[in-house]
């Protein structure tokens, strides 16, 4: 096993993962979800008509926020919803949009395909004119065609599976990144900065986690340099004991384990890895940067690494938002709060630019946005609706909290320290 020099302030060891591609298994999943949404097609009156009428009369302009408000990911959903309300409050205090106030309408998608479809229909019934949200790809995928049939633009803040924008027909946008780009970044970090040669990849079979796992594994192979994926399999989410999984992974003698699932399981993996005395490095994807990881793992979380877009604390431009969020909720903002804030803000800008609440007009205005100065950096969208130029970084748990760790320099060749705001 190669030596991985840890940073002086962290107890780290480990490495690996990268890249694009969608497996046949993922396609089958997507097709199955598509069939699930068919009953909702008939529920959408005037299927090809323009999106919700909220704001077209004398009332507020309604923006929908589909997020998990129940289940294991409820804390992430509440965080995103709070950020949406902070953004709406700011817009309204500044006079609103076209003389009208923004109203946030939430719907619980529970991170499931069935409830994701139901949440989408609920928001359409509430006459939303646009949507900002989407935490789990498994819930967002079936929502896309439901919103699309009514021409309601969907600006996603957290769901990263590539299929969302690939099949969104130009009506789906992202303020966050994509799994293929994050997978490539993870592979570069593990094989480059961590110098890993033997890489284990673990997911939970959800749309997001499987997609990121495939992207990371494929990217490791593409990076070359002698690195190999020695394990790539799934755990069953919602369990309390993952020691059998960790023991099986340990038998492959990995230098690093990259877990692409969610924070509830990540905390248990970190805790039980330490209990077993396993020495391989542990890192996760961007759904594992929630503080629940530290609460669950305790001191075993020290040195835990994750790939992610910059967090609020890593963004100097987000300081005012952090203050407003704390004032509103009494808590620190979570990992995707800043991306939801920007999602609501770009929708408000698009409605203002279009001087219309018709879905087609809002969508056209969103495509026209170039270099909008969001708190997460300049926001522009490519033809598919994906965000241009979003950077990824790594974070690591230090003294009981996630802190910026490493990123690539502007040339994309050298790993440098992340300086938090």
Helices and strands as residue ranges (DSSP letters): H 24-36, H 38-43, E 61-67, H 74-93, E 102-108, H 113-125, E 130-133, H 137-149, E 153-156, H 163-166, E 172-174, H 179-188, I 189-193, E 198-203, H 207-223, E 228-234, H 243-250, E 256-259, H 263-276, E 281-284, G 286-288, H 292-297, G 298-301, E 305-308, G 312-314, G 316-318, H 319-329, H 337-354, H 359-368, E 372-374, E 377-379, E 393-398, E 401-404, E 406-408, E 415-417
